[in-house]
């Protein structure tokens, strides 16, 4: 746990899930810079304040102490929203002081102050600015924030094209602010409509049943405009002959891996889960279009891995784990996913993982499962199999 000190108080903040061994803070210099700017300029927070992309709730928690008129947080992250709720409770804020929305929810009808934590995904920023543009007006204060390495010319172009004239601040502790002047009420993109969600066709060499099918990706989903090469490799080496197995696409993204199983294994029971609302919305749409005929259904869950899945109820988990947590490179998420999978699997159940060779997932799997088998490899990727033995 670490403490963020602001003009409105000091706040003990944690990421989610909280881990005392995790050296990463729940806030950074970009959050600090934005909060200091609001305090120093005396920005009027009495109207509707929308905070977009608040990673662990640092901005919402600090602003809640300032008692703005209406405070809205918009986030794509289940873990980020959970961290926000925990940090707000720790600060003593009232439970309903922040209206928490996902990126899939309708945005506020009017926004007087728009605060944007610039996301890693330029596509997600583009989609969110499009969705929020009708709610801003000529008096709306728009301030973005991010680390210098996160703010590029393309970032500024999006703010300027969609909302209005844009400039950046000087860098402070390797962070910058983005200031946009809204010149008209309910501005809209002069270059056209929101391009998200995006649709593309799967390649001709995709496994039988997938080739040529058009899939949808909501903005911010990994590799949103094409099939990523890791997933492409995984699709060529998925297990077969599953029968009535309960199969989980863990960290499903747009759900292509689970969709491949659904098409090849008509009796399999599918669960798609991810901590991204955008990802699960994509997976659900792709399943509905390509596998939902004749009333076939699957389960779709936004959550913390397999935390809500009963132990010993799953036959197979398929996983392409992320190895970035915002700008940090870490295997922490993969380790948690592997542990979750072992808990959820029945004895004899299997976890199949695809990953870059250099990540050394075989070592982690042996620690968690006591075993790891190489299923397939190429110069860049490996597919690994681990079996739950015992209880």
N, C-alpha and C positions, 0 to 999 in steps of 0.2 A: 504494500500500500504506500502511496506517496501523497504529498500535500501540495495542492495548487493554491498559491497565495494571490489574491486579487484585491482590488479596492473595496469589494463587497464582502470580504472575508476569506478565510482559509478553509479549504475543503479536502478531506481525505478521500482519495479516489482510487478505484481499482478497475482493472479490466474484468472481463468475464470469459471463462470462469476464473475466479480469483485463485492465484497460485503464488504463495510466498517465495517460491524459487524463481519466479519469472522476473527478470531484470527490467522488462519493458514498462515504461510509465503509461498511465491512462490519459496523459495529456502531453503536449509538446509545445515548443516555442511559438508555433502558429496559433494555437489556442490562446496562449498567454498574450501574444501580440494583439489579437482581435479584442480580447476583453479589456486590455489596457487602453486601446484606442477608443472603445465605447465609453469608458469612464472618463478619459481625459477630454474628450470632445463633448461630453454631456449629452450624448445621443438620446433623444426622446424615445423611451421604451413603453409609453403609456398605451400605445395601440396594439395591433397584432404583430408579434415578433415571430418570424418563422426561421428556425435553425435547421439547415439542410446538411446531412452528412456528418453529424456530430458523432465521432467515432465511438467514444466510450462515455458520453454524457457530460464531459467536462464543461462545455459551453452551456448546456441546459441547466446543469446544477448551479453554476455560478450566476447565471441570469435569473434563476428562480429566487435567489437570495435578494435580488434587486426588486422583486415584486413588479414585473411588467404587467401591462394590461392583460394581454392574452399571449401565452407562450406555447408555440407549437414546434415539436421536433419531427422531422421527416427523415426516416432512415430505411435503408435496405437490409440492415443487419439485425437478425434476431439477437445475437450476442451483444451487439451495441445497445439495443433497446433494453435488454436485461440489465446490462451494466448501468445504464442511465437510471433505471428504477432503483437499483441498489444504492447508487451514489446519492440520489435524491433522498432516499429514506435515511441514509447515514447522516445527511446534512440537516435533517429535521424538517425538510420541506413537506408540505401537505401532499397527500397522495395524488390529488388531482390538479396540482399546480401546473403541470405540463401536459398538454394534449399530445399524445404520442401517436403519430401516423406512420404507416409504411409507405414505400414508394408505389405501392399498388392502390393506395387509398386516394379518394378525391382530395385535392389540395384545398387550403382555405380559399374562400371567395375573395378576400381582400387581405393584402399584406402591406403593413406600414414600414416594417424593417425586415429585410431579407439578409440573413447571414449564411454564407455558404462555405463550408469546409470543403475545399477542392478535393474531389476524389481521385484515386489513382486512374480510374476509368474515365477517359474523355467522353465516351459514349454516354455514360451515366450522367455526367454533368450536362451534356447536350439535352438529353431527355428531360431531366429535371427542370432546366431553365425554360424549355418549351412549355412544360406543364404548368409552371408557376407564372409565366409571363402575363396571362390574362388577369392575374390577381394583383399585379403591381400597378402603381399610379405615379403621376408626375412627382409626387412628394415622397415616394418610397425611398428609404435609405438602403442601398445595396452595398454590402461589403463581403468580399470573399477573403479567405485566408488559406495559406498553405506554406509548406517549406519551399525554398527557392527551387529545388530540384523537381517539385511537383507543378510549378506554374510555368507554362511555356507560351510561346506566341499563339499557338492554337487555342490555349485556354482563354487568353484575353480576347481572341477573335470571337469565341462563342459568346462571351458576356456582351461584347460590343454589338454583334450581329443580332442577337435575340433581345437584349434589354436596352442598350444605349451606349453612348460614349464611355470608354473605359480607360483607366490609367492604373499604374501600380505604384506602390510606395517604395521607399528605400528598404533595403534588407536589414532586419534586426535579428540577431542570433540565427541567421540563415533562414529566416522566415520573411514572407512578404504579405502585404494586403493588396486586394484588388478593389478599386473603387469604381462603381458604375453609376452614371447619372441617367435616371429614367426620364425621358423627355415627353412621353405621352402616356395617357391612361390605357391600361390593358394592351401593352405593346405585344406585337407578334413578330415572328421571324420574317424579315423582309426577303429571305432567300427561299422560303417555301415552308411546307408543313414539317412536322416532326417526323424524321425518318425511322423512328423506333416504334414498335419492335421491327426487327430486320428478319427477312426470310432468305434462305439460300438452299440450293439443292445439294444433297449429299453426293459424294463422288461415285463414279461408275464402278470403282473397285471396292466399294463398301460391301460388307457381307450380304448374302442373299436376303432379300426382303427390305433392305435399306437403300440400295443403290437408286439414285435419282429422286428419292423422296425429298420434298421441300420441308424444312424444319424452321421453326420460329425461335428467335432469341430476343428476349427483352434486353434493354440497354444495361450494360454492366456485367452481364454474364460472360465468363471467361471465353475468349476467342469467339466473339459474338458474330463474326461475319464469315466464318468458315469452320470446317471440322479440324480441330487441332491434331497435330501429328501423334501425340501421346494416345489420345482416344482412338485415333485411326488404327494404331498398332494394337491396342487393347481389343478392339472389335474383332480382329482377326484371330484372337486366341481365347475367346470366351468359352467357358465350360458348356457342354451340351448334354442332352438326355436328362433334363432336370425333373420331368414329370410334374408333380404337384408341389414342388418345393416352394417355400417362402423365400423370396429373393429381395434383397435391399440394394438399391442404387444409392450408396452413401456419398454425400457431397455431389448430388446428381447433376448439377449444372443444368443444361437444357434437356437432360434425360435421355440422350441418345443411347447410352449403354443399356439402361433399363428397357428402352424401347426395342433394342435389338433382341433382348431376351424375350420380351413379350411377343414379338413377331415369330420367333423361332420356337418358343415353348408355350403353346396355347393354354396349358393347364397350370402354368406357374402363377403364383400369387405375388404381385409386385408392390413394393413400397419405395417411393422416391422421397428422399429427404435432403435438405440443404439448409444452411442458415441464412441464405439469401432469398428474399421474397421474390425478386426478379427471376431467380433461377427456377424456383418451384412453379411459378406462373408459366414459365416457358415449358418446363417438363410436362405440366398438366395439359397445356394446349397441344403439344406434340403427341402425347399419348391419345388424347381425344380424337385427333384427326386421323392418326395412322393405326391405332389399335383399339379404338373405342367402339368399333362396329359391333353389332349384335349384342349391345349392352354390356360389353366387357368393361370392368372397372379396375382401378388400382387405387392405392392409398398415397396421398401427397401430404407431406408434413414439413412445415418450416420450424426448425428447432435446433437444439444443441446436440448434434450428432444423433446417437441412438439412445439418448437419455430417457426418452419416454417409451422405449420398446421393452417389453417384459423380458427378463433374462431367460435364455434357453428356448426362444420361440422362433429362431431364424435358421434356415438351412444354408444360405449362401449370402455373403456380402461382397459386393463389387465396389471398388474404390480407386479413384484417381485423386489422391490427396493434394491439396495446395501446399506449396512450400514457401509462400510469402504471406506475411501478416502485415497488410499495408506496405510500408517500405522495408520492413524487416524480413530477412531470410531466416527461417526457423523450421525445425521439424516438430515443433510442439504440437501443432494441429494434427499432423500425421500420427504421432504417438497416442494422442487422445482418441483418434478415430480407430486405431488398431485395438486399443484397450476396450473401447465401446463395443467393437465388433465381437471380441472374444466373449464379453459378458452376454451379448444378445444371442450368440450362436448356441445351437444345441450341441451336445457331444457328438463329434464326428462332422459338425458343420465346418464350412470353409470360408476363408477370406481370400479373395483374389485382388491383387494390387498391381497397378501399373505405375511406374515412376522412372525418372531419369536414373541412369546407372550410378552416377556419382553420389546420389543421395544415400546410398547404403541402407535401403529399407530392409534388406535381408537380415541385417544385424538387429534392427529394432524388432522385427517380427520374431526372431529367435528369443529375444528377451521377453516378449509378451506371450507368445504361444509355445515357446520351447522348440519350434521347428520352422523351417522355411524351405520351400522347394522352388527352383527355377523352372518356370513353364516355358518361357520363350524370351529371346533377347535379340537385339540388333545393336549397332554401334552406339545408339543413344538411349534406348529404353530397355527395361526388363519387365516381364510379367511374373509375379511371384504368387505362390500359393502357400497358405498356412492353415493347418487343421487344428480344431479345438479337440484336445484329448483330455479325457477325464471329465470332471464336473465343472 
